[in-house]
Amino acid sequence: MVNDFINGVGAFVMAHWRKDNDLSKKQLDEAIDGIFNQTDDRWHIIIVDDNSPCKEAKEYLQEVKNRDKDRIHIIYRNESGGPGIARNEGIKYAYEHNFPIVLFNDADDISNPRRLELVREKFVKDDEVNVVYSTFIVVDEYTNIVPEDKISSSIKEILDGHKHDIVEGENAWIKIGTEKNYTNLTSSTAVRTELAVNVPFPNVKVSEDTHAWLRYGASKGKFVYDKIIPTLYRVPQNTECATRARIKDFYKIKSDIDTDGFKQAMEMAINNGNIDKSMKDTLMVKFYIKLAESLAKGNQFELAKKQISKAMNISEIQAKECLKTKEILNI
């Protein structure tokens, strides 16, 4: 198994969906350049086009493939299922071709040059490692670093979580769900291919990554953090997040999906012996209170109140105890 990670190919799986505009093309080129610039050249790129609405955007992927026909593979889907379903297609290809590591890389984000090198090192060093993730640097649509005062509260919450009490080790889902909320950005996450194929992304278009990370963390194995390979994470500054702008009731849907992911992770952990079922109520209370805190930071106060009510319905005593440390929840 160790030899597989020493000698095996790291598969960069990239979900792709684009309209025809020059800026998107430029960002894709930068994402591909980031992989070509890897210090470890044992890589393969799997681009899964999620039925892009523009013919020219699809055709351009053939030009991308021509940069290295042996190491770039393009998959075209006939219908759009969202980035999670597209990634599942790439994971399947990686598994069928015996690539032991999957590194997710969105089509507009840029991997650190040493990403594959150091991710491989972590998998080789400890055969219990399932997931390796890093922090990130926020850049705008033109790849300029975004000043801290321009970064949204939700992204700041993730970055703050990388400065102290970092999520690592076994049962990572508990800390993610009850203390941190979102932890590992998609384009800074690498996973054992065998785990990724057995724990696929759900068939949803919102928060599919959080759902997967929670279930990864509930599987037997460890999360590991690497602080020196930050991804460049693209956040356009003059437009609203595309997903949030496109989907009505985004925060309500996200909350429901995150809750489902946490509950599924908990059942997985009980079934595989990672936790005892007597912990269920306590963990659900902590999850709802943490979710409420994150929603309140995003000014979603009514939704936050609903999460608090759910926690109170499980255990008023435990919920009130959790709320003592959440000043923002005096709503």
ZADO-1210 file (C-alpha; in nm, 4 decimals, padded with zeros to 6 digits):
<atoms>
<atom x="00.0000" y="00.0000" z="00.0000" code="MET" pos="1"/>
<atom x="00.2811" y="00.2439" z="00.0878" code="VAL" pos="2"/>
<atom x="00.4454" y="00.1750" z="-00.2476" code="ASN" pos="3"/>
<atom x="00.1218" y="00.2774" z="-00.4185" code="ASP" pos="4"/>
<atom x="00.1546" y="00.6226" z="-00.2640" code="PHE" pos="5"/>
<atom x="00.5298" y="00.6458" z="-00.3224" code="ILE" pos="6"/>
<atom x="00.5099" y="00.5608" z="-00.6910" code="ASN" pos="7"/>
<atom x="00.1462" y="00.6250" z="-00.7792" code="GLY" pos="8"/>
<atom x="-00.0074" y="00.9086" z="-00.9767" code="VAL" pos="9"/>
<atom x="-00.1774" y="01.1991" z="-00.8034" code="GLY" pos="10"/>
<atom x="-00.5062" y="01.2666" z="-00.9864" code="ALA" pos="11"/>
<atom x="-00.6140" y="01.6315" z="-00.9942" code="PHE" pos="12"/>
<atom x="-00.9923" y="01.6122" z="-01.0359" code="VAL" pos="13"/>
<atom x="-01.1441" y="01.9292" z="-01.1778" code="MET" pos="14"/>
<atom x="-01.5179" y="01.9911" z="-01.2194" code="ALA" pos="15"/>
<atom x="-01.5745" y="02.2284" z="-01.5128" code="HIS" pos="16"/>
<atom x="-01.8796" y="02.4344" z="-01.6051" code="TRP" pos="17"/>
<atom x="-01.8330" y="02.7525" z="-01.8024" code="ARG" pos="18"/>
<atom x="-02.0098" y="03.0079" z="-02.0110" code="LYS" pos="19"/>
<atom x="-01.8180" y="03.1618" z="-02.3001" code="ASP" pos="20"/>
<atom x="-01.6142" y="03.4455" z="-02.1572" code="ASN" pos="21"/>
<atom x="-01.2460" y="03.5266" z="-02.1786" code="ASP" pos="22"/>
<atom x="-01.2009" y="03.5681" z="-01.8034" code="LEU" pos="23"/>
<atom x="-01.3215" y="03.2134" z="-01.7310" code="SER" pos="24"/>
<atom x="-01.0848" y="03.0821" z="-01.9966" code="LYS" pos="25"/>
<atom x="-00.7939" y="03.2718" z="-01.8397" code="LYS" pos="26"/>
<atom x="-00.8781" y="03.1363" z="-01.4948" code="GLN" pos="27"/>
<atom x="-00.8920" y="02.7800" z="-01.6271" code="LEU" pos="28"/>
<atom x="-00.5512" y="02.8288" z="-01.7875" code="ASP" pos="29"/>
<atom x="-00.4108" y="02.9489" z="-01.4546" code="GLU" pos="30"/>
<atom x="-00.5578" y="02.6477" z="-01.2759" code="ALA" pos="31"/>
<atom x="-00.3969" y="02.4129" z="-01.5301" code="ILE" pos="32"/>
<atom x="-00.0664" y="02.6023" z="-01.5064" code="ASP" pos="33"/>
<atom x="-00.0734" y="02.5451" z="-01.1305" code="GLY" pos="34"/>
<atom x="-00.0727" y="02.1711" z="-01.1896" code="ILE" pos="35"/>
<atom x="00.1970" y="02.1863" z="-01.4591" code="PHE" pos="36"/>
<atom x="00.4091" y="02.3792" z="-01.2079" code="ASN" pos="37"/>
<atom x="00.4017" y="02.1000" z="-00.9493" code="GLN" pos="38"/>
<atom x="00.7409" y="02.0025" z="-00.8065" code="THR" pos="39"/>
<atom x="00.6213" y="01.6399" z="-00.8190" code="ASP" pos="40"/>
<atom x="00.5498" y="01.5538" z="-01.1830" code="ASP" pos="41"/>
<atom x="00.3696" y="01.2246" z="-01.1184" code="ARG" pos="42"/>
<atom x="00.0260" y="01.3730" z="-01.1814" code="TRP" pos="43"/>
<atom x="-00.2738" y="01.3326" z="-01.4072" code="HIS" pos="44"/>
<atom x="-00.5491" y="01.5883" z="-01.4698" code="ILE" pos="45"/>
<atom x="-00.9096" y="01.4674" z="-01.4982" code="ILE" pos="46"/>
<atom x="-01.1410" y="01.7449" z="-01.6150" code="ILE" pos="47"/>
<atom x="-01.5124" y="01.6651" z="-01.5975" code="VAL" pos="48"/>
<atom x="-01.7256" y="01.9062" z="-01.7973" code="ASP" pos="49"/>
<atom x="-02.0673" y="01.9233" z="-01.6336" code="ASP" pos="50"/>
<atom x="-02.2485" y="01.9943" z="-01.9613" code="ASN" pos="51"/>
<atom x="-02.1274" y="02.3520" z="-02.0021" code="SER" pos="52"/>
<atom x="-02.3891" y="02.5632" z="-02.1858" code="PRO" pos="53"/>
<atom x="-02.1339" y="02.7008" z="-02.4302" code="CYS" pos="54"/>
<atom x="-02.0035" y="02.4942" z="-02.7206" code="LYS" pos="55"/>
<atom x="-01.6826" y="02.6999" z="-02.7430" code="GLU" pos="56"/>
<atom x="-01.6060" y="02.6363" z="-02.3753" code="ALA" pos="57"/>
<atom x="-01.6284" y="02.2610" z="-02.4329" code="LYS" pos="58"/>
<atom x="-01.4178" y="02.2781" z="-02.7464" code="GLU" pos="59"/>
<atom x="-01.1481" y="02.4719" z="-02.5647" code="TYR" pos="60"/>
<atom x="-01.0971" y="02.1735" z="-02.3346" code="LEU" pos="61"/>
<atom x="-00.9493" y="01.9875" z="-02.6325" code="GLN" pos="62"/>
<atom x="-00.6846" y="02.2595" z="-02.6585" code="GLU" pos="63"/>
<atom x="-00.6138" y="02.2085" z="-02.2903" code="VAL" pos="64"/>
<atom x="-00.5772" y="01.8342" z="-02.3489" code="LYS" pos="65"/>
<atom x="-00.3268" y="01.8983" z="-02.6276" code="ASN" pos="66"/>
<atom x="-00.0874" y="02.0455" z="-02.3719" code="ARG" pos="67"/>
<atom x="-00.0198" y="01.6888" z="-02.2539" code="ASP" pos="68"/>
<atom x="-00.2362" y="01.4214" z="-02.4171" code="LYS" pos="69"/>
<atom x="-00.0978" y="01.1456" z="-02.1976" code="ASP" pos="70"/>
<atom x="-00.1652" y="01.3184" z="-01.8651" code="ARG" pos="71"/>
<atom x="-00.4870" y="01.5111" z="-01.9294" code="ILE" pos="72"/>
<atom x="-00.8207" y="01.3326" z="-01.9633" code="HIS" pos="73"/>
<atom x="-01.1503" y="01.5051" z="-02.0461" code="ILE" pos="74"/>
<atom x="-01.4912" y="01.3632" z="-01.9528" code="ILE" pos="75"/>
<atom x="-01.8040" y="01.5236" z="-02.1001" code="TYR" pos="76"/>
<atom x="-02.1320" y="01.4791" z="-01.9137" code="ARG" pos="77"/>
<atom x="-02.4609" y="01.4893" z="-02.1053" code="ASN" pos="78"/>
<atom x="-02.6469" y="01.6697" z="-01.8295" code="GLU" pos="79"/>
<atom x="-02.5539" y="01.9081" z="-01.5513" code="SER" pos="80"/>
<atom x="-02.5574" y="01.7497" z="-01.2071" code="GLY" pos="81"/>
<atom x="-02.3453" y="01.9999" z="-01.0184" code="GLY" pos="82"/>
<atom x="-01.9786" y="01.9927" z="-00.9146" code="PRO" pos="83"/>
<atom x="-02.0143" y="01.7024" z="-00.6729" code="GLY" pos="84"/>
<atom x="-02.1562" y="01.4667" z="-00.9334" code="ILE" pos="85"/>
<atom x="-01.8880" y="01.5803" z="-01.1805" code="ALA" pos="86"/>
<atom x="-01.6171" y="01.5090" z="-00.9233" code="ARG" pos="87"/>
<atom x="-01.7623" y="01.1621" z="-00.8679" code="ASN" pos="88"/>
<atom x="-01.7034" y="01.0899" z="-01.2380" code="GLU" pos="89"/>
<atom x="-01.3405" y="01.1990" z="-01.2030" code="GLY" pos="90"/>
<atom x="-01.2953" y="00.9924" z="-00.8869" code="ILE" pos="91"/>
<atom x="-01.4309" y="00.6860" z="-01.0648" code="LYS" pos="92"/>
<atom x="-01.1808" y="00.7340" z="-01.3485" code="TYR" pos="93"/>
<atom x="-00.8948" y="00.7745" z="-01.0989" code="ALA" pos="94"/>
<atom x="-00.9996" y="00.4573" z="-00.9171" code="TYR" pos="95"/>
<atom x="-01.0277" y="00.2550" z="-01.2388" code="GLU" pos="96"/>
<atom x="-00.6762" y="00.3666" z="-01.3393" code="HIS" pos="97"/>
<atom x="-00.5226" y="00.2876" z="-01.0002" code="ASN" pos="98"/>
<atom x="-00.4354" y="00.6469" z="-00.9109" code="PHE" pos="99"/>
<atom x="-00.4097" y="00.6280" z="-00.5295" code="PRO" pos="100"/>
<atom x="-00.4547" y="00.9995" z="-00.4494" code="ILE" pos="101"/>
<atom x="-00.7257" y="01.2406" z="-00.5610" code="VAL" pos="102"/>
<atom x="-00.6550" y="01.6127" z="-00.5293" code="LEU" pos="103"/>
<atom x="-00.9593" y="01.8313" z="-00.5884" code="PHE" pos="104"/>
<atom x="-00.8938" y="02.1482" z="-00.7849" code="ASN" pos="105"/>
<atom x="-01.1770" y="02.3735" z="-00.8965" code="ASP" pos="106"/>
<atom x="-01.1433" y="02.5158" z="-01.2465" code="ALA" pos="107"/>
<atom x="-01.0619" y="02.8663" z="-01.1245" code="ASP" pos="108"/>
<atom x="-00.8393" y="02.7926" z="-00.8222" code="ASP" pos="109"/>
<atom x="-00.4622" y="02.7509" z="-00.8253" code="ILE" pos="110"/>
<atom x="-00.2737" y="02.4781" z="-00.6397" code="SER" pos="111"/>
<atom x="00.0479" y="02.5534" z="-00.4558" code="ASN" pos="112"/>
<atom x="00.3497" y="02.4220" z="-00.6551" code="PRO" pos="113"/>
<atom x="00.4457" y="02.1841" z="-00.3726" code="ARG" pos="114"/>
<atom x="00.0944" y="02.0564" z="-00.3139" code="ARG" pos="115"/>
<atom x="00.1302" y="01.7074" z="-00.4612" code="LEU" pos="116"/>
<atom x="00.4820" y="01.6676" z="-00.3222" code="GLU" pos="117"/>
<atom x="00.3777" y="01.7328" z="00.0373" code="LEU" pos="118"/>
<atom x="00.0410" y="01.5589" z="00.0129" code="VAL" pos="119"/>
<atom x="00.2169" y="01.2457" z="-00.1103" code="ARG" pos="120"/>
<atom x="00.4631" y="01.2758" z="00.1771" code="GLU" pos="121"/>
<atom x="00.1769" y="01.2726" z="00.4287" code="LYS" pos="122"/>
<atom x="00.0171" y="00.9620" z="00.2786" code="PHE" pos="123"/>
<atom x="00.3507" y="00.7789" z="00.2647" code="VAL" pos="124"/>
<atom x="00.4405" y="00.8697" z="00.6231" code="LYS" pos="125"/>
<atom x="00.1193" y="00.7397" z="00.7826" code="ASP" pos="126"/>
<atom x="-00.0989" y="00.4709" z="00.6259" code="ASP" pos="127"/>
<atom x="-00.3936" y="00.5780" z="00.8432" code="GLU" pos="128"/>
<atom x="-00.4181" y="00.9161" z="00.6689" code="VAL" pos="129"/>
<atom x="-00.7360" y="00.9565" z="00.4644" code="ASN" pos="130"/>
<atom x="-00.7472" y="01.3317" z="00.3962" code="VAL" pos="131"/>
<atom x="-00.4786" y="01.5973" z="00.3631" code="VAL" pos="132"/>
<atom x="-00.5865" y="01.9608" z="00.3480" code="TYR" pos="133"/>
<atom x="-00.4299" y="02.3041" z="00.3719" code="SER" pos="134"/>
<atom x="-00.5236" y="02.6660" z="00.4169" code="THR" pos="135"/>
<atom x="-00.5758" y="02.9106" z="00.1303" code="PHE" pos="136"/>
<atom x="-00.5199" y="03.2661" z="00.0142" code="ILE" pos="137"/>
<atom x="-00.8185" y="03.4572" z="-00.1239" code="VAL" pos="138"/>
<atom x="-00.7659" y="03.6133" z="-00.4670" code="VAL" pos="139"/>
<atom x="-01.0048" y="03.8071" z="-00.6887" code="ASP" pos="140"/>
<atom x="-01.1109" y="03.7396" z="-01.0466" code="GLU" pos="141"/>
<atom x="-00.7792" y="03.8843" z="-01.1700" code="TYR" pos="142"/>
<atom x="-00.5648" y="03.6828" z="-00.9249" code="THR" pos="143"/>
<atom x="-00.4925" y="03.9803" z="-00.6999" code="ASN" pos="144"/>
<atom x="-00.4788" y="03.9016" z="-00.3273" code="ILE" pos="145"/>
<atom x="-00.7954" y="04.0235" z="-00.1550" code="VAL" pos="146"/>
<atom x="-00.7326" y="04.2444" z="00.1529" code="PRO" pos="147"/>
<atom x="-00.8523" y="04.0964" z="00.4812" code="GLU" pos="148"/>
<atom x="-01.1156" y="04.3672" z="00.5328" code="ASP" pos="149"/>
<atom x="-01.2759" y="04.2674" z="00.2011" code="LYS" pos="150"/>
<atom x="-01.3121" y="03.8990" z="00.2891" code="ILE" pos="151"/>
<atom x="-01.6612" y="03.7801" z="00.3855" code="SER" pos="152"/>
<atom x="-01.7400" y="03.6658" z="00.7398" code="SER" pos="153"/>
<atom x="-01.7981" y="03.3063" z="00.6296" code="SER" pos="154"/>
<atom x="-01.4542" y="03.2825" z="00.4682" code="ILE" pos="155"/>
<atom x="-01.2887" y="03.4554" z="00.7646" code="LYS" pos="156"/>
<atom x="-01.4435" y="03.1915" z="00.9876" code="GLU" pos="157"/>
<atom x="-01.2704" y="02.9187" z="00.7858" code="ILE" pos="158"/>
<atom x="-00.9347" y="03.0969" z="00.7852" code="LEU" pos="159"/>
<atom x="-00.9549" y="03.1669" z="01.1588" code="ASP" pos="160"/>
<atom x="-01.0108" y="02.7965" z="01.2095" code="GLY" pos="161"/>
<atom x="-00.6715" y="02.7308" z="01.0501" code="HIS" pos="162"/>
<atom x="-00.4886" y="02.9460" z="01.3063" code="LYS" pos="163"/>
<atom x="-00.5653" y="02.7530" z="01.6233" code="HIS" pos="164"/>
<atom x="-00.7042" y="02.4195" z="01.7426" code="ASP" pos="165"/>
<atom x="-00.6813" y="02.2807" z="01.3890" code="ILE" pos="166"/>
<atom x="-00.8932" y="01.9821" z="01.2862" code="VAL" pos="167"/>
<atom x="-00.6724" y="01.6744" z="01.2598" code="GLU" pos="168"/>
<atom x="-00.6761" y="01.3076" z="01.3524" code="GLY" pos="169"/>
<atom x="-00.9614" y="01.0602" z="01.3764" code="GLU" pos="170"/>
<atom x="-01.3302" y="01.1501" z="01.4017" code="ASN" pos="171"/>
<atom x="-01.2632" y="01.4844" z="01.2326" code="ALA" pos="172"/>
<atom x="-01.6366" y="01.5143" z="01.1561" code="TRP" pos="173"/>
<atom x="-01.7138" y="01.5927" z="01.5213" code="ILE" pos="174"/>
<atom x="-01.4889" y="01.8960" z="01.5393" code="LYS" pos="175"/>
<atom x="-01.5911" y="02.0139" z="01.1924" code="ILE" pos="176"/>
<atom x="-01.9609" y="01.9921" z="01.2777" code="GLY" pos="177"/>
<atom x="-01.9621" y="02.1112" z="01.6387" code="THR" pos="178"/>
<atom x="-01.6741" y="02.3583" z="01.6609" code="GLU" pos="179"/>
<atom x="-01.5554" y="02.4768" z="01.3199" code="LYS" pos="180"/>
<atom x="-01.8356" y="02.4447" z="01.0639" code="ASN" pos="181"/>
<atom x="-01.6675" y="02.4517" z="00.7178" code="TYR" pos="182"/>
<atom x="-01.2989" y="02.3567" z="00.7490" code="THR" pos="183"/>
<atom x="-01.1328" y="02.2293" z="00.4347" code="ASN" pos="184"/>
<atom x="-01.1789" y="02.4134" z="00.1076" code="LEU" pos="185"/>
<atom x="-01.2415" y="02.1852" z="-00.1908" code="THR" pos="186"/>
<atom x="-00.9363" y="02.3020" z="-00.3868" code="SER" pos="187"/>
<atom x="-00.7092" y="02.2444" z="-00.0877" code="SER" pos="188"/>
<atom x="-00.8372" y="01.8928" z="-00.0121" code="THR" pos="189"/>
<atom x="-00.6742" y="01.5650" z="-00.1141" code="ALA" pos="190"/>
<atom x="-00.8178" y="01.2236" z="-00.0336" code="VAL" pos="191"/>
<atom x="-00.7316" y="00.8582" z="-00.0568" code="ARG" pos="192"/>
<atom x="-00.8972" y="00.7471" z="-00.3833" code="THR" pos="193"/>
<atom x="-01.0382" y="00.4312" z="-00.2273" code="GLU" pos="194"/>
<atom x="-01.2227" y="00.6383" z="00.0320" code="LEU" pos="195"/>
<atom x="-01.3466" y="00.8913" z="-00.2241" code="ALA" pos="196"/>
<atom x="-01.5010" y="00.6227" z="-00.4452" code="VAL" pos="197"/>
<atom x="-01.6733" y="00.4576" z="-00.1479" code="ASN" pos="198"/>
<atom x="-01.7973" y="00.7858" z="00.0025" code="VAL" pos="199"/>
<atom x="-01.9153" y="00.9847" z="-00.3013" code="PRO" pos="200"/>
<atom x="-02.0405" y="01.3419" z="-00.3118" code="PHE" pos="201"/>
<atom x="-02.4196" y="01.3598" z="-00.2686" code="PRO" pos="202"/>
<atom x="-02.6495" y="01.4411" z="-00.5578" code="ASN" pos="203"/>
<atom x="-02.7036" y="01.8046" z="-00.4563" code="VAL" pos="204"/>
<atom x="-02.5757" y="02.1360" z="-00.5896" code="LYS" pos="205"/>
<atom x="-02.5299" y="02.3169" z="-00.2577" code="VAL" pos="206"/>
<atom x="-02.2803" y="02.2274" z="00.0175" code="SER" pos="207"/>
<atom x="-02.2011" y="01.8945" z="-00.1438" code="GLU" pos="208"/>
<atom x="-01.8435" y="01.9321" z="-00.0243" code="ASP" pos="209"/>
<atom x="-01.9312" y="01.9781" z="00.3448" code="THR" pos="210"/>
<atom x="-02.1530" y="01.6693" z="00.3244" code="HIS" pos="211"/>
<atom x="-01.8622" y="01.4676" z="00.1842" code="ALA" pos="212"/>
<atom x="-01.6018" y="01.6003" z="00.4301" code="TRP" pos="213"/>
<atom x="-01.8214" y="01.5073" z="00.7278" code="LEU" pos="214"/>
<atom x="-01.8561" y="01.1506" z="00.5986" code="ARG" pos="215"/>
<atom x="-01.4843" y="01.1320" z="00.5154" code="TYR" pos="216"/>
<atom x="-01.4150" y="01.2329" z="00.8751" code="GLY" pos="217"/>
<atom x="-01.6474" y="00.9643" z="01.0125" code="ALA" pos="218"/>
<atom x="-01.4651" y="00.6899" z="00.8232" code="SER" pos="219"/>
<atom x="-01.1798" y="00.4969" z="00.9775" code="LYS" pos="220"/>
<atom x="-00.8676" y="00.7092" z="00.9287" code="GLY" pos="221"/>
<atom x="-00.7204" y="01.0522" z="00.9920" code="LYS" pos="222"/>
<atom x="-00.7412" y="01.4088" z="00.8676" code="PHE" pos="223"/>
<atom x="-00.4024" y="01.5837" z="00.8382" code="VAL" pos="224"/>
<atom x="-00.3370" y="01.9560" z="00.7937" code="TYR" pos="225"/>
<atom x="-00.0413" y="02.1106" z="00.6072" code="ASP" pos="226"/>
<atom x="00.0137" y="02.4808" z="00.6606" code="LYS" pos="227"/>
<atom x="00.2765" y="02.5467" z="00.3928" code="ILE" pos="228"/>
<atom x="00.0863" y="02.4659" z="00.0715" code="ILE" pos="229"/>
<atom x="-00.1925" y="02.7268" z="00.0574" code="PRO" pos="230"/>
<atom x="-00.4220" y="02.7177" z="-00.2446" code="THR" pos="231"/>
<atom x="-00.5142" y="03.0399" z="-00.4248" code="LEU" pos="232"/>
<atom x="-00.8919" y="03.0491" z="-00.3801" code="TYR" pos="233"/>
<atom x="-01.0862" y="03.2566" z="-00.6314" code="ARG" pos="234"/>
<atom x="-01.3578" y="03.4854" z="-00.4925" code="VAL" pos="235"/>
<atom x="-01.4831" y="03.7458" z="-00.7458" code="PRO" pos="236"/>
<atom x="-01.5169" y="04.0826" z="-00.5732" code="GLN" pos="237"/>
<atom x="-01.7741" y="04.2576" z="-00.7879" code="ASN" pos="238"/>
<atom x="-02.0400" y="03.9863" z="-00.8066" code="THR" pos="239"/>
<atom x="-02.2271" y="03.7700" z="-00.5581" code="GLU" pos="240"/>
<atom x="-02.1213" y="03.4079" z="-00.5210" code="CYS" pos="241"/>
<atom x="-02.2588" y="03.2335" z="-00.8308" code="ALA" pos="242"/>
<atom x="-02.4221" y="02.9499" z="-00.6376" code="THR" pos="243"/>
<atom x="-02.5873" y="03.1783" z="-00.3832" code="ARG" pos="244"/>
<atom x="-02.7114" y="03.4127" z="-00.6544" code="ALA" pos="245"/>
<atom x="-02.8532" y="03.1271" z="-00.8628" code="ARG" pos="246"/>
<atom x="-03.0304" y="02.9253" z="-00.5925" code="ILE" pos="247"/>
<atom x="-03.3308" y="03.0546" z="-00.4029" code="LYS" pos="248"/>
<atom x="-03.3225" y="02.9968" z="-00.0254" code="ASP" pos="249"/>
<atom x="-02.9530" y="02.9083" z="-00.0467" code="PHE" pos="250"/>
<atom x="-02.8868" y="02.9253" z="00.3288" code="TYR" pos="251"/>
<atom x="-03.1933" y="02.7189" z="00.4147" code="LYS" pos="252"/>
<atom x="-03.0920" y="02.4499" z="00.1657" code="ILE" pos="253"/>
<atom x="-02.7310" y="02.4556" z="00.2855" code="LYS" pos="254"/>
<atom x="-02.8391" y="02.4206" z="00.6473" code="SER" pos="255"/>
<atom x="-03.0556" y="02.1199" z="00.5635" code="ASP" pos="256"/>
<atom x="-02.7779" y="01.9514" z="00.3638" code="ILE" pos="257"/>
<atom x="-02.5150" y="02.0159" z="00.6320" code="ASP" pos="258"/>
<atom x="-02.7516" y="01.8688" z="00.8900" code="THR" pos="259"/>
<atom x="-02.8068" y="01.5603" z="00.6753" code="ASP" pos="260"/>
<atom x="-02.4321" y="01.5225" z="00.6276" code="GLY" pos="261"/>
<atom x="-02.3699" y="01.5426" z="01.0012" code="PHE" pos="262"/>
<atom x="-02.6416" y="01.2889" z="01.0780" code="LYS" pos="263"/>
<atom x="-02.5080" y="01.0483" z="00.8138" code="GLN" pos="264"/>
<atom x="-02.1548" y="01.0909" z="00.9494" code="ALA" pos="265"/>
<atom x="-02.2795" y="01.0124" z="01.2980" code="MET" pos="266"/>
<atom x="-02.4509" y="00.6935" z="01.1839" code="GLU" pos="267"/>
<atom x="-02.1350" y="00.5899" z="01.0004" code="MET" pos="268"/>
<atom x="-01.9258" y="00.6515" z="01.3117" code="ALA" pos="269"/>
<atom x="-02.1649" y="00.4504" z="01.5292" code="ILE" pos="270"/>
<atom x="-02.1741" y="00.1629" z="01.2820" code="ASN" pos="271"/>
<atom x="-01.7969" y="00.1424" z="01.2457" code="ASN" pos="272"/>
<atom x="-01.7362" y="00.1760" z="01.6201" code="GLY" pos="273"/>
<atom x="-01.5804" y="00.5234" z="01.6186" code="ASN" pos="274"/>
<atom x="-01.8332" y="00.6527" z="01.8743" code="ILE" pos="275"/>
<atom x="-02.1034" y="00.5170" z="02.1032" code="ASP" pos="276"/>
<atom x="-02.4659" y="00.5902" z="02.0155" code="LYS" pos="277"/>
<atom x="-02.5162" y="00.7420" z="02.3611" code="SER" pos="278"/>
<atom x="-02.3318" y="01.0508" z="02.2278" code="MET" pos="279"/>
<atom x="-02.5956" y="01.1286" z="01.9634" code="LYS" pos="280"/>
<atom x="-02.8047" y="01.3849" z="02.1512" code="ASP" pos="281"/>
<atom x="-02.5068" y="01.5776" z="02.2859" code="THR" pos="282"/>
<atom x="-02.3435" y="01.5943" z="01.9450" code="LEU" pos="283"/>
<atom x="-02.6639" y="01.7068" z="01.7730" code="MET" pos="284"/>
<atom x="-02.7120" y="01.9871" z="02.0262" code="VAL" pos="285"/>
<atom x="-02.3565" y="02.1090" z="01.9709" code="LYS" pos="286"/>
<atom x="-02.4004" y="02.0842" z="01.5936" code="PHE" pos="287"/>
<atom x="-02.7192" y="02.2926" z="01.5881" code="TYR" pos="288"/>
<atom x="-02.5696" y="02.5612" z="01.8125" code="ILE" pos="289"/>
<atom x="-02.2561" y="02.5850" z="01.5991" code="LYS" pos="290"/>
<atom x="-02.4667" y="02.6007" z="01.2832" code="LEU" pos="291"/>
<atom x="-02.6726" y="02.8781" z="01.4417" code="ALA" pos="292"/>
<atom x="-02.3560" y="03.0715" z="01.5234" code="GLU" pos="293"/>
<atom x="-02.2314" y="03.0480" z="01.1654" code="SER" pos="294"/>
<atom x="-02.5689" y="03.1545" z="01.0270" code="LEU" pos="295"/>
<atom x="-02.5829" y="03.4516" z="01.2625" code="ALA" pos="296"/>
<atom x="-02.2382" y="03.5640" z="01.1479" code="LYS" pos="297"/>
<atom x="-02.3838" y="03.5720" z="00.7978" code="GLY" pos="298"/>
<atom x="-02.6854" y="03.7745" z="00.9206" code="ASN" pos="299"/>
<atom x="-02.9207" y="03.4788" z="00.8760" code="GLN" pos="300"/>
<atom x="-03.0824" y="03.5383" z="01.2132" code="PHE" pos="301"/>
<atom x="-03.4180" y="03.3698" z="01.1569" code="GLU" pos="302"/>
<atom x="-03.2498" y="03.0528" z="01.0384" code="LEU" pos="303"/>
<atom x="-03.0133" y="03.0733" z="01.3353" code="ALA" pos="304"/>
<atom x="-03.3086" y="03.0870" z="01.5746" code="LYS" pos="305"/>
<atom x="-03.4546" y="02.7745" z="01.4170" code="LYS" pos="306"/>
<atom x="-03.1321" y="02.5827" z="01.4812" code="GLN" pos="307"/>
<atom x="-03.1363" y="02.6939" z="01.8443" code="ILE" pos="308"/>
<atom x="-03.4946" y="02.5713" z="01.8759" code="SER" pos="309"/>
<atom x="-03.3916" y="02.2327" z="01.7377" code="LYS" pos="310"/>
<atom x="-03.1143" y="02.2118" z="01.9957" code="ALA" pos="311"/>
<atom x="-03.3536" y="02.3121" z="02.2757" code="MET" pos="312"/>
<atom x="-03.5979" y="02.0406" z="02.1705" code="ASN" pos="313"/>
<atom x="-03.3252" y="01.7794" z="02.2183" code="ILE" pos="314"/>
<atom x="-03.1942" y="01.9116" z="02.5520" code="SER" pos="315"/>
<atom x="-03.2710" y="02.2568" z="02.6879" code="GLU" pos="316"/>
<atom x="-03.0037" y="02.2209" z="02.9562" code="ILE" pos="317"/>
<atom x="-02.7285" y="02.1265" z="02.7115" code="GLN" pos="318"/>
<atom x="-02.8359" y="02.3896" z="02.4595" code="ALA" pos="319"/>
<atom x="-02.8285" y="02.6687" z="02.7182" code="LYS" pos="320"/>
<atom x="-02.4862" y="02.5531" z="02.8328" code="GLU" pos="321"/>
<atom x="-02.3544" y="02.5707" z="02.4744" code="CYS" pos="322"/>
<atom x="-02.5091" y="02.9130" z="02.4235" code="LEU" pos="323"/>
<atom x="-02.3106" y="03.0590" z="02.7147" code="LYS" pos="324"/>
<atom x="-02.0012" y="03.0679" z="02.4941" code="THR" pos="325"/>
<atom x="-02.1787" y="03.2118" z="02.1892" code="LYS" pos="326"/>
<atom x="-02.2211" y="03.5849" z="02.2443" code="GLU" pos="327"/>
<atom x="-02.3347" y="03.6386" z="01.8853" code="ILE" pos="328"/>
<atom x="-02.6410" y="03.4224" z="01.9550" code="LEU" pos="329"/>
<atom x="-02.8069" y="03.6704" z="02.1891" code="ASN" pos="330"/>
<atom x="-03.0749" y="03.7160" z="01.9232" code="ILE" pos="331"/>
</atoms>
